[in-house]
Amino acid sequence: MYSSLLATIEGFRAALHSIRAHGMRSMLTMLGVIIGVAAVITVVAITQGLSYSIKQQLDDLGSDMVTIRAYTTSEQELLGFENTLSYDDFLALKGKVSGLEDMTAMMQPFSFGSSVRFGRNSTHTQIIGSDSSYQNVVRTYPQMGRFLSESDDLRRRRVAFLGSSLIEKLKMPDSPVGEFVSLNGEWFRVIGVAETVGSFFGFDQDNYIIAPFSTMRSLAGKEVTRNIDIMFRPSKGASLPEIQRQITQILRKRHGLQKDDPDDFEFRSAEKTKKQFNSVTQTVTLVAGGVVGVSLLVGGIGIMNIMLVSVTERTREIGTVKALGAPPSFIMIQFLIEALILSLLGGLLGILLGYGFAAFITLLLPNLTEVLVPFWAILLALSFTTAIGVIFGLAPASKAARLNPIDALKYE
């Protein structure tokens, strides 16, 4: 009698011998599984790494900073309406909402940026109009010089706080404080340079100029600056929902909104952005799961077909083993193990290939610093490949187990 342990050990030996004997065929059989697993591991590794990088960037900005922005529904846009937030809205909120560490108004008078010139050199940059509170809310600090002061805004001084990358782009002195730059033909004195933040997926986060809010409003005109963003940072221990409730109440009253009217503004925060991005990565992962499911199905069919061919090729061998007393269960275990090894080996190779491909992609994306393959992704890939091996190995294994030894020995 053959014990279950002996059957399993012998099954492994026979399966490995068969795979080695038909190396090329075995590799082609595993190809569908390898491609499917490699695809899902690559997608998961990149999305997880991307998610981690974005979370780090958002944490650097401060997860508790909140931006209030005008919101216009698609129906309103079709009718030609555009909701806005005004400087008067900002004044109505500042000092009247409890639980705030600080609040600031920000505008970008030129939607697509503006030209800045120093000497004979010029470049395109983002222009921001704000006040002294911007530093505390956004956590933007000078590496040299100073930030905007209250008097800069009150006296509409033409002063500029530069992002660090402009020094190189404009070929300015290493210490440009006191130099003058031209913004759209208007001269501004440089009062400070910000600490370097770096680029993020090709976007230069240090290419900007911050000037006093009142100065930019007077230069750009009210029509250009009628829409602003309002940013705030809650005090430690303050309730963000309560702060948002106060702001909502004040703005809805100012904008004359009725009870059933939707808000014409929205709150945006790093935490909210994280949740939105997590939702996107989950969707991408689910789509990748669907792709790998189809690919593994194709790979499983390939394994089944090759195993059926193997049963036909080894008919006489099966007949001999059964004639010597091997029970059908021994034959079935042997072929199941062979199918399982093929699928698991394909899964392992797919994991390695997917990780390698994801690592290669990170070399092309400098801000994607890490390849993150969570344990659940590896476990899921191996579980799927195991299931594929068992399910698609059953038919060939069952066929081999049912062979009549007399007919099998006569097979040519």
C-alpha positions as a LaTeX table, in Angstrom:
\begin{tabular}{lrrr}
\hline
Residue & $x$ (\AA) & $y$ (\AA) & $z$ (\AA) \\
\hline
Met1 & 0.00 & 0.00 & 0.00 \\
Tyr2 & 1.18 & 3.49 & $-0.79$ \\
Ser3 & 0.93 & 5.91 & 2.10 \\
Ser4 & $-0.21$ & 9.49 & 1.54 \\
Leu5 & 3.24 & 10.78 & 2.52 \\
Leu6 & 4.99 & 8.47 & 0.06 \\
Ala7 & 2.53 & 9.44 & $-2.64$ \\
Thr8 & 3.21 & 13.14 & $-2.03$ \\
Ile9 & 7.01 & 12.73 & $-1.99$ \\
Glu10 & 6.98 & 10.58 & $-5.10$ \\
Gly11 & 4.57 & 13.02 & $-6.71$ \\
Phe12 & 7.00 & 15.90 & $-6.13$ \\
Arg13 & 9.90 & 13.87 & $-7.52$ \\
Ala14 & 8.01 & 12.85 & $-10.63$ \\
Ala15 & 6.64 & 16.37 & $-11.16$ \\
Leu16 & 10.08 & 18.00 & $-10.91$ \\
His17 & 11.55 & 15.38 & $-13.25$ \\
Ser18 & 8.81 & 16.06 & $-15.81$ \\
Ile19 & 9.28 & 19.85 & $-15.59$ \\
Arg20 & 13.07 & 19.53 & $-16.02$ \\
Ala21 & 12.67 & 17.12 & $-18.91$ \\
His22 & 10.42 & 19.59 & $-20.76$ \\
Gly23 & 12.00 & 22.89 & $-19.70$ \\
Met24 & 10.97 & 25.00 & $-22.68$ \\
Arg25 & 7.43 & 23.65 & $-22.69$ \\
Ser26 & 7.15 & 24.24 & $-18.95$ \\
Met27 & 8.33 & 27.85 & $-19.34$ \\
Leu28 & 5.82 & 28.54 & $-22.10$ \\
Thr29 & 3.12 & 26.92 & $-19.96$ \\
Met30 & 3.92 & 29.29 & $-17.07$ \\
Leu31 & 4.10 & 32.38 & $-19.30$ \\
Gly32 & 0.46 & 33.39 & $-18.82$ \\
Val33 & 0.78 & 33.13 & $-15.04$ \\
Ile34 & 4.12 & 35.00 & $-15.04$ \\
Ile35 & 2.75 & 37.90 & $-17.10$ \\
Gly36 & $-0.43$ & 38.18 & $-15.03$ \\
Val37 & 1.33 & 38.20 & $-11.67$ \\
Ala38 & 4.12 & 40.51 & $-12.91$ \\
Ala39 & 1.50 & 42.99 & $-14.17$ \\
Val40 & $-0.38$ & 43.19 & $-10.88$ \\
Ile41 & 2.80 & 43.36 & $-8.77$ \\
Thr42 & 4.15 & 46.19 & $-10.97$ \\
Val43 & 0.91 & 48.18 & $-10.73$ \\
Val44 & 0.56 & 47.63 & $-6.98$ \\
Ala45 & 4.22 & 48.50 & $-6.32$ \\
Ile46 & 4.01 & 51.73 & $-8.33$ \\
Thr47 & 0.65 & 52.86 & $-6.91$ \\
Gln48 & 1.74 & 52.10 & $-3.34$ \\
Gly49 & 5.07 & 53.89 & $-3.87$ \\
Leu50 & 3.28 & 56.83 & $-5.48$ \\
Ser51 & 0.79 & 56.95 & $-2.63$ \\
Tyr52 & 3.63 & 56.96 & $-0.09$ \\
Ser53 & 5.48 & 59.78 & $-1.91$ \\
Ile54 & 2.37 & 61.94 & $-2.17$ \\
Lys55 & 1.51 & 61.37 & 1.48 \\
Gln56 & 5.03 & 62.47 & 2.44 \\
Gln57 & 4.66 & 65.64 & 0.37 \\
Leu58 & 1.27 & 66.39 & 1.90 \\
Asp59 & 2.63 & 65.79 & 5.39 \\
Asp60 & 5.40 & 68.28 & 4.66 \\
Leu61 & 2.74 & 70.86 & 3.79 \\
Gly62 & 0.93 & 70.02 & 6.99 \\
Ser63 & $-2.08$ & 67.76 & 7.13 \\
Asp64 & $-4.01$ & 70.31 & 9.20 \\
Met65 & $-3.87$ & 73.17 & 6.67 \\
Val66 & $-7.26$ & 73.79 & 5.04 \\
Thr67 & $-8.08$ & 75.82 & 1.93 \\
Ile68 & $-11.50$ & 77.37 & 1.25 \\
Arg69 & $-12.12$ & 77.68 & $-2.47$ \\
Ala70 & $-15.08$ & 78.86 & $-4.54$ \\
Tyr71 & $-17.10$ & 75.99 & $-5.99$ \\
Thr72 & $-19.23$ & 76.20 & $-9.14$ \\
Thr73 & $-21.41$ & 73.26 & $-10.15$ \\
Ser74 & $-21.34$ & 71.97 & $-13.73$ \\
Glu75 & $-24.95$ & 73.12 & $-14.18$ \\
Gln76 & $-24.00$ & 76.67 & $-13.13$ \\
Glu77 & $-21.01$ & 76.66 & $-15.48$ \\
Leu78 & $-23.26$ & 75.69 & $-18.40$ \\
Leu79 & $-25.44$ & 78.70 & $-17.57$ \\
Gly80 & $-22.39$ & 80.98 & $-17.49$ \\
Phe81 & $-22.26$ & 81.46 & $-13.71$ \\
Glu82 & $-19.03$ & 81.46 & $-11.70$ \\
Asn83 & $-19.04$ & 81.52 & $-7.91$ \\
Thr84 & $-16.24$ & 83.43 & $-6.23$ \\
Leu85 & $-14.74$ & 84.20 & $-2.84$ \\
Ser86 & $-13.89$ & 87.85 & $-2.24$ \\
Tyr87 & $-11.48$ & 89.69 & 0.02 \\
Asp88 & $-14.53$ & 90.93 & 1.94 \\
Asp89 & $-15.38$ & 87.26 & 2.65 \\
Phe90 & $-11.91$ & 86.87 & 4.10 \\
Leu91 & $-12.30$ & 89.95 & 6.28 \\
Ala92 & $-15.69$ & 88.66 & 7.49 \\
Leu93 & $-14.05$ & 85.42 & 8.63 \\
Lys94 & $-10.75$ & 86.66 & 10.05 \\
Gly95 & $-11.01$ & 87.26 & 13.77 \\
Lys96 & $-14.60$ & 86.04 & 13.93 \\
Val97 & $-14.00$ & 82.28 & 13.68 \\
Ser98 & $-12.78$ & 80.69 & 16.90 \\
Gly99 & $-10.24$ & 77.87 & 17.07 \\
Leu100 & $-7.85$ & 79.22 & 14.41 \\
Glu101 & $-4.08$ & 79.45 & 14.73 \\
Asp102 & $-3.99$ & 81.77 & 11.73 \\
Met103 & $-5.81$ & 82.61 & 8.48 \\
Thr104 & $-4.64$ & 84.18 & 5.23 \\
Ala105 & $-6.00$ & 85.23 & 1.85 \\
Met106 & $-4.21$ & 84.21 & $-1.33$ \\
Met107 & $-4.72$ & 85.13 & $-4.94$ \\
Gln108 & $-3.03$ & 84.25 & $-8.20$ \\
Pro109 & $-3.76$ & 87.26 & $-10.42$ \\
Phe110 & $-2.31$ & 85.58 & $-13.49$ \\
Ser111 & $-3.83$ & 82.11 & $-13.91$ \\
Phe112 & $-1.04$ & 80.82 & $-16.13$ \\
Gly113 & 1.80 & 82.55 & $-14.33$ \\
Ser114 & 3.80 & 85.56 & $-15.43$ \\
Ser115 & 7.17 & 86.56 & $-16.80$ \\
Val116 & 9.84 & 87.68 & $-14.35$ \\
Arg117 & 13.08 & 89.35 & $-15.45$ \\
Phe118 & 16.42 & 90.07 & $-13.81$ \\
Gly119 & 18.91 & 91.90 & $-15.98$ \\
Arg120 & 18.87 & 90.15 & $-19.36$ \\
Asn121 & 17.51 & 86.90 & $-18.00$ \\
Ser122 & 13.82 & 86.06 & $-17.79$ \\
Thr123 & 11.67 & 83.03 & $-16.94$ \\
His124 & 8.06 & 82.06 & $-16.35$ \\
Thr125 & 6.90 & 81.82 & $-12.75$ \\
Gln126 & 3.84 & 81.63 & $-10.51$ \\
Ile127 & 2.78 & 84.91 & $-8.88$ \\
Ile128 & 1.08 & 84.77 & $-5.47$ \\
Gly129 & $-0.45$ & 87.71 & $-3.67$ \\
Ser130 & $-0.80$ & 87.26 & 0.10 \\
Asp131 & 0.02 & 88.75 & 3.50 \\
Ser132 & 2.29 & 88.09 & 6.47 \\
Ser133 & 0.03 & 85.30 & 7.79 \\
Tyr134 & 0.81 & 83.17 & 4.72 \\
Gln135 & 4.11 & 82.16 & 6.32 \\
Asn136 & 2.44 & 80.69 & 9.41 \\
Val137 & $-0.37$ & 78.97 & 7.53 \\
Val138 & 1.67 & 77.41 & 4.70 \\
Arg139 & 4.89 & 77.00 & 6.70 \\
Thr140 & 7.07 & 78.87 & 4.19 \\
Tyr141 & 10.26 & 80.13 & 5.79 \\
Pro142 & 13.16 & 82.24 & 4.47 \\
Gln143 & 16.66 & 80.85 & 4.06 \\
Met144 & 17.86 & 84.44 & 3.67 \\
Gly145 & 16.24 & 87.83 & 4.12 \\
Arg146 & 12.71 & 88.01 & 5.50 \\
Phe147 & 9.10 & 87.23 & 4.64 \\
Leu148 & 6.33 & 89.78 & 3.99 \\
Ser149 & 5.37 & 92.02 & 6.91 \\
Glu150 & 2.06 & 93.68 & 7.80 \\
Ser151 & 3.44 & 97.07 & 6.81 \\
Asp152 & 4.38 & 95.72 & 3.35 \\
Asp153 & 0.72 & 94.97 & 2.76 \\
Leu154 & $-0.63$ & 98.14 & 4.40 \\
Arg155 & 1.69 & 100.40 & 2.38 \\
Arg156 & 1.40 & 98.39 & $-0.84$ \\
Arg157 & 5.14 & 98.03 & $-1.08$ \\
Arg158 & 6.57 & 96.52 & $-4.23$ \\
Val159 & 8.57 & 93.82 & $-2.54$ \\
Ala160 & 8.97 & 90.17 & $-3.50$ \\
Phe161 & 9.73 & 86.94 & $-1.66$ \\
Leu162 & 11.30 & 84.46 & $-4.13$ \\
Gly163 & 11.21 & 80.71 & $-4.44$ \\
Ser164 & 14.79 & 79.39 & $-4.40$ \\
Ser165 & 14.88 & 78.00 & $-7.96$ \\
Leu166 & 14.49 & 81.52 & $-9.42$ \\
Ile167 & 18.02 & 82.40 & $-8.27$ \\
Glu168 & 19.49 & 79.88 & $-10.71$ \\
Lys169 & 16.94 & 80.47 & $-13.49$ \\
Leu170 & 17.53 & 84.22 & $-13.46$ \\
Lys171 & 21.28 & 83.89 & $-12.80$ \\
Met172 & 20.99 & 86.10 & $-9.73$ \\
Pro173 & 23.74 & 86.58 & $-7.11$ \\
Asp174 & 23.96 & 83.95 & $-4.37$ \\
Ser175 & 22.49 & 86.55 & $-2.01$ \\
Pro176 & 19.89 & 88.41 & $-4.11$ \\
Val177 & 18.27 & 90.29 & $-1.19$ \\
Gly178 & 18.06 & 93.96 & $-2.18$ \\
Glu179 & 18.15 & 93.26 & $-5.93$ \\
Phe180 & 15.26 & 94.26 & $-8.20$ \\
Val181 & 13.21 & 92.01 & $-10.49$ \\
Ser182 & 10.62 & 92.99 & $-13.08$ \\
Leu183 & 7.13 & 91.43 & $-12.97$ \\
Asn184 & 5.12 & 92.26 & $-16.07$ \\
Gly185 & 7.08 & 95.49 & $-16.42$ \\
Glu186 & 6.76 & 96.49 & $-12.74$ \\
Trp187 & 9.87 & 96.57 & $-10.53$ \\
Phe188 & 9.93 & 94.74 & $-7.19$ \\
Arg189 & 12.69 & 94.67 & $-4.59$ \\
Val190 & 13.71 & 91.21 & $-3.37$ \\
Ile191 & 13.34 & 90.97 & 0.43 \\
Gly192 & 13.90 & 87.23 & 0.95 \\
Val193 & 14.39 & 83.77 & $-0.54$ \\
Ala194 & 12.45 & 80.71 & 0.62 \\
Glu195 & 13.91 & 77.45 & 1.83 \\
Thr196 & 14.20 & 74.85 & $-0.94$ \\
Val197 & 11.34 & 72.36 & $-1.17$ \\
Gly198 & 12.31 & 70.52 & $-4.38$ \\
Ser199 & 10.41 & 69.22 & $-7.38$ \\
Phe200 & 7.50 & 66.83 & $-7.28$ \\
Phe201 & 6.91 & 64.64 & $-10.36$ \\
Gly202 & 8.42 & 67.25 & $-12.64$ \\
Phe203 & 6.68 & 70.22 & $-11.00$ \\
Asp204 & 9.12 & 72.77 & $-9.58$ \\
Gln205 & 7.74 & 73.71 & $-6.15$ \\
Asp206 & 10.33 & 76.48 & $-5.74$ \\
Asn207 & 9.37 & 78.48 & $-8.84$ \\
Tyr208 & 7.17 & 81.23 & $-7.41$ \\
Ile209 & 7.11 & 84.82 & $-6.18$ \\
Ile210 & 5.03 & 86.03 & $-3.23$ \\
Ala211 & 4.16 & 89.73 & $-3.14$ \\
Pro212 & 1.87 & 91.75 & $-0.83$ \\
Phe213 & $-1.82$ & 91.10 & $-1.45$ \\
Ser214 & $-2.75$ & 94.79 & $-1.66$ \\
Thr215 & 0.10 & 95.50 & $-4.09$ \\
Met216 & $-0.93$ & 92.73 & $-6.48$ \\
Arg217 & $-4.59$ & 93.71 & $-6.25$ \\
Ser218 & $-3.83$ & 97.31 & $-7.17$ \\
Leu219 & $-1.62$ & 96.28 & $-10.09$ \\
Ala220 & $-3.85$ & 93.52 & $-11.48$ \\
Gly221 & $-7.19$ & 95.27 & $-10.98$ \\
Lys222 & $-10.34$ & 94.18 & $-9.15$ \\
Glu223 & $-11.73$ & 92.25 & $-12.12$ \\
Val224 & $-8.68$ & 89.99 & $-12.21$ \\
Thr225 & $-8.51$ & 89.52 & $-8.44$ \\
Arg226 & $-12.20$ & 89.13 & $-7.62$ \\
Asn227 & $-11.70$ & 85.44 & $-6.77$ \\
Ile228 & $-9.36$ & 84.41 & $-3.96$ \\
Asp229 & $-8.51$ & 81.37 & $-1.87$ \\
Ile230 & $-8.74$ & 81.54 & 1.92 \\
Met231 & $-6.39$ & 79.30 & 3.89 \\
Phe232 & $-6.29$ & 78.59 & 7.60 \\
Arg233 & $-4.64$ & 76.37 & 10.16 \\
Pro234 & $-6.62$ & 75.20 & 13.23 \\
Ser235 & $-5.21$ & 75.68 & 16.70 \\
Lys236 & $-3.96$ & 72.57 & 18.51 \\
Gly237 & $-6.87$ & 70.69 & 20.01 \\
Ala238 & $-9.46$ & 72.70 & 18.05 \\
Ser239 & $-12.32$ & 70.85 & 16.37 \\
Leu240 & $-12.04$ & 71.14 & 12.58 \\
Pro241 & $-15.74$ & 70.25 & 11.98 \\
Glu242 & $-16.73$ & 73.05 & 14.40 \\
Ile243 & $-14.46$ & 75.53 & 12.60 \\
Gln244 & $-15.91$ & 74.50 & 9.24 \\
Arg245 & $-19.43$ & 74.86 & 10.67 \\
Gln246 & $-18.70$ & 78.46 & 11.74 \\
Ile247 & $-17.17$ & 79.32 & 8.37 \\
Thr248 & $-20.04$ & 77.71 & 6.47 \\
Gln249 & $-22.60$ & 79.65 & 8.49 \\
Ile250 & $-20.88$ & 83.00 & 7.86 \\
Leu251 & $-20.25$ & 82.45 & 4.13 \\
Arg252 & $-23.73$ & 81.10 & 3.38 \\
Lys253 & $-25.25$ & 84.15 & 5.06 \\
Arg254 & $-22.94$ & 86.54 & 3.20 \\
His255 & $-23.68$ & 84.87 & $-0.15$ \\
Gly256 & $-27.43$ & 84.92 & 0.43 \\
Leu257 & $-27.86$ & 81.16 & 0.08 \\
Gln258 & $-31.23$ & 79.65 & 0.91 \\
Lys259 & $-31.68$ & 76.55 & 3.07 \\
Asp260 & $-31.87$ & 74.15 & 0.11 \\
Asp261 & $-29.09$ & 75.83 & $-1.90$ \\
Pro262 & $-25.78$ & 73.93 & $-2.06$ \\
Asp263 & $-22.62$ & 75.59 & $-0.75$ \\
Asp264 & $-20.88$ & 77.75 & $-3.36$ \\
Phe265 & $-17.52$ & 77.02 & $-1.74$ \\
Glu266 & $-15.61$ & 73.93 & $-0.62$ \\
Phe267 & $-13.01$ & 72.92 & 1.92 \\
Arg268 & $-9.80$ & 71.27 & 0.70 \\
Ser269 & $-7.19$ & 69.76 & 2.96 \\
Ala270 & $-4.19$ & 67.46 & 2.74 \\
Glu271 & $-6.17$ & 64.81 & 4.63 \\
Lys272 & $-9.00$ & 65.03 & 2.12 \\
Thr273 & $-6.53$ & 64.80 & $-0.76$ \\
Lys274 & $-4.99$ & 61.70 & 0.83 \\
Lys275 & $-8.41$ & 60.04 & 1.02 \\
Gln276 & $-9.16$ & 60.93 & $-2.60$ \\
Phe277 & $-5.82$ & 59.55 & $-3.73$ \\
Asn278 & $-6.31$ & 56.39 & $-1.67$ \\
Ser279 & $-9.64$ & 55.93 & $-3.45$ \\
Val280 & $-7.88$ & 56.27 & $-6.82$ \\
Thr281 & $-5.15$ & 53.77 & $-5.89$ \\
Gln282 & $-7.77$ & 51.30 & $-4.67$ \\
Thr283 & $-9.61$ & 51.61 & $-7.99$ \\
Val284 & $-6.38$ & 51.09 & $-9.94$ \\
Thr285 & $-5.56$ & 48.05 & $-7.80$ \\
Leu286 & $-9.02$ & 46.58 & $-8.42$ \\
Val287 & $-8.65$ & 47.11 & $-12.19$ \\
Ala288 & $-5.21$ & 45.48 & $-12.02$ \\
Gly289 & $-6.83$ & 42.60 & $-10.14$ \\
Gly290 & $-9.30$ & 42.17 & $-12.99$ \\
Val291 & $-6.47$ & 42.15 & $-15.54$ \\
Val292 & $-4.48$ & 39.59 & $-13.58$ \\
Gly293 & $-7.62$ & 37.48 & $-13.16$ \\
Val294 & $-8.06$ & 37.23 & $-16.93$ \\
Ser295 & $-4.36$ & 36.59 & $-17.46$ \\
Leu296 & $-4.30$ & 33.87 & $-14.79$ \\
Leu297 & $-7.37$ & 32.29 & $-16.35$ \\
Val298 & $-5.53$ & 32.11 & $-19.68$ \\
Gly299 & $-2.47$ & 30.77 & $-17.88$ \\
Gly300 & $-4.58$ & 28.17 & $-16.09$ \\
Ile301 & $-6.07$ & 26.97 & $-19.38$ \\
Gly302 & $-2.53$ & 26.69 & $-20.75$ \\
Ile303 & $-1.48$ & 24.59 & $-17.76$ \\
Met304 & $-4.51$ & 22.32 & $-18.19$ \\
Asn305 & $-3.83$ & 21.81 & $-21.90$ \\
Ile306 & $-0.17$ & 20.95 & $-21.35$ \\
Met307 & $-1.06$ & 18.61 & $-18.50$ \\
Leu308 & $-3.58$ & 16.81 & $-20.74$ \\
Val309 & $-0.84$ & 16.41 & $-23.35$ \\
Ser310 & 1.45 & 15.11 & $-20.60$ \\
Val311 & $-1.16$ & 12.53 & $-19.58$ \\
Thr312 & $-1.38$ & 11.30 & $-23.17$ \\
Glu313 & 2.42 & 11.13 & $-23.54$ \\
Arg314 & 2.81 & 9.20 & $-20.27$ \\
Thr315 & $-0.09$ & 6.80 & $-20.74$ \\
Arg316 & 2.12 & 3.68 & $-20.77$ \\
Glu317 & 4.06 & 4.97 & $-17.74$ \\
Ile318 & 0.78 & 5.47 & $-15.87$ \\
Gly319 & $-0.35$ & 1.96 & $-16.87$ \\
Thr320 & 2.90 & 0.46 & $-15.57$ \\
Val321 & 2.65 & 2.26 & $-12.22$ \\
Lys322 & $-0.99$ & 1.23 & $-11.77$ \\
Ala323 & $-0.17$ & $-2.37$ & $-12.74$ \\
Leu324 & 2.42 & $-2.40$ & $-9.94$ \\
Gly325 & $-0.31$ & $-1.54$ & $-7.45$ \\
Ala326 & $-0.41$ & 2.26 & $-7.32$ \\
Pro327 & $-3.93$ & 3.43 & $-6.43$ \\
Pro328 & $-5.71$ & 6.12 & $-8.51$ \\
Ser329 & $-5.14$ & 8.64 & $-5.69$ \\
Phe330 & $-1.36$ & 8.34 & $-6.15$ \\
Ile331 & $-1.63$ & 9.12 & $-9.87$ \\
Met332 & $-3.99$ & 12.00 & $-9.18$ \\
Ile333 & $-1.71$ & 13.52 & $-6.51$ \\
Gln334 & 1.29 & 13.29 & $-8.85$ \\
Phe335 & $-0.38$ & 15.26 & $-11.65$ \\
Leu336 & $-1.96$ & 17.76 & $-9.26$ \\
Ile337 & 1.44 & 18.47 & $-7.72$ \\
Glu338 & 2.94 & 18.98 & $-11.18$ \\
Ala339 & 0.22 & 21.52 & $-12.07$ \\
Leu340 & 0.65 & 23.20 & $-8.68$ \\
Ile341 & 4.42 & 23.50 & $-9.08$ \\
Leu342 & 4.01 & 25.01 & $-12.55$ \\
Ser343 & 1.54 & 27.64 & $-11.33$ \\
Leu344 & 3.44 & 28.46 & $-8.12$ \\
Leu345 & 6.75 & 28.73 & $-9.96$ \\
Gly346 & 5.06 & 31.02 & $-12.47$ \\
Gly347 & 3.72 & 33.11 & $-9.59$ \\
Leu348 & 7.13 & 33.43 & $-7.93$ \\
Leu349 & 8.82 & 34.39 & $-11.21$ \\
Gly350 & 6.01 & 36.89 & $-11.83$ \\
Ile351 & 6.56 & 38.50 & $-8.41$ \\
Leu352 & 10.30 & 38.87 & $-9.05$ \\
Leu353 & 9.75 & 40.19 & $-12.58$ \\
Gly354 & 7.07 & 42.63 & $-11.40$ \\
Tyr355 & 9.28 & 43.96 & $-8.60$ \\
Gly356 & 12.21 & 44.37 & $-11.01$ \\
Phe357 & 10.07 & 46.19 & $-13.57$ \\
Ala358 & 8.66 & 48.50 & $-10.88$ \\
Ala359 & 12.20 & 49.24 & $-9.65$ \\
Phe360 & 13.20 & 50.14 & $-13.23$ \\
Ile361 & 10.26 & 52.54 & $-13.53$ \\
Thr362 & 11.32 & 54.31 & $-10.31$ \\
Leu363 & 14.60 & 55.17 & $-12.03$ \\
Leu364 & 12.57 & 57.09 & $-14.63$ \\
Leu365 & 10.45 & 58.84 & $-11.97$ \\
Pro366 & 12.86 & 60.61 & $-9.59$ \\
Asn367 & 10.15 & 61.49 & $-7.06$ \\
Leu368 & 9.01 & 57.89 & $-6.77$ \\
Thr369 & 11.68 & 56.98 & $-4.25$ \\
Glu370 & 10.43 & 53.60 & $-3.05$ \\
Val371 & 9.08 & 50.40 & $-4.55$ \\
Leu372 & 6.48 & 49.18 & $-2.08$ \\
Val373 & 5.11 & 45.67 & $-2.53$ \\
Pro374 & 2.81 & 45.02 & 0.43 \\
Phe375 & 2.73 & 41.53 & 1.92 \\
Trp376 & $-0.96$ & 41.19 & 1.09 \\
Ala377 & $-0.17$ & 41.59 & $-2.64$ \\
Ile378 & 2.40 & 38.77 & $-2.54$ \\
Leu379 & 0.07 & 36.57 & $-0.48$ \\
Leu380 & $-2.82$ & 37.27 & $-2.85$ \\
Ala381 & $-0.72$ & 36.51 & $-5.93$ \\
Leu382 & 0.50 & 33.19 & $-4.50$ \\
Ser383 & $-3.02$ & 32.28 & $-3.33$ \\
Phe384 & $-4.42$ & 32.92 & $-6.80$ \\
Thr385 & $-1.70$ & 30.90 & $-8.50$ \\
Thr386 & $-2.20$ & 28.03 & $-6.04$ \\
Ala387 & $-5.93$ & 28.02 & $-6.76$ \\
Ile388 & $-5.25$ & 28.11 & $-10.51$ \\
Gly389 & $-2.88$ & 25.13 & $-10.22$ \\
Val390 & $-5.40$ & 23.05 & $-8.26$ \\
Ile391 & $-8.49$ & 23.98 & $-10.30$ \\
Phe392 & $-6.94$ & 23.56 & $-13.75$ \\
Gly393 & $-4.90$ & 20.55 & $-12.68$ \\
Leu394 & $-7.98$ & 18.58 & $-11.58$ \\
Ala395 & $-9.16$ & 17.60 & $-15.08$ \\
Pro396 & $-5.82$ & 16.14 & $-16.28$ \\
Ala397 & $-5.17$ & 14.52 & $-12.88$ \\
Ser398 & $-8.63$ & 12.95 & $-12.86$ \\
Lys399 & $-8.16$ & 11.68 & $-16.42$ \\
Ala400 & $-4.83$ & 10.09 & $-15.50$ \\
Ala401 & $-6.28$ & 8.50 & $-12.34$ \\
Arg402 & $-9.18$ & 6.91 & $-14.29$ \\
Leu403 & $-6.98$ & 5.24 & $-16.93$ \\
Asn404 & $-7.43$ & 1.48 & $-17.17$ \\
Pro405 & $-3.97$ & $-0.10$ & $-16.64$ \\
Ile406 & $-4.55$ & $-2.77$ & $-19.33$ \\
Asp407 & $-5.59$ & $-0.19$ & $-21.94$ \\
Ala408 & $-2.76$ & 2.10 & $-20.86$ \\
Leu409 & $-0.13$ & $-0.63$ & $-21.31$ \\
Lys410 & $-1.44$ & $-1.31$ & $-24.82$ \\
Tyr411 & $-1.23$ & 2.42 & $-25.76$ \\
Glu412 & 1.29 & 3.17 & $-28.50$ \\
\hline
\end{tabular}
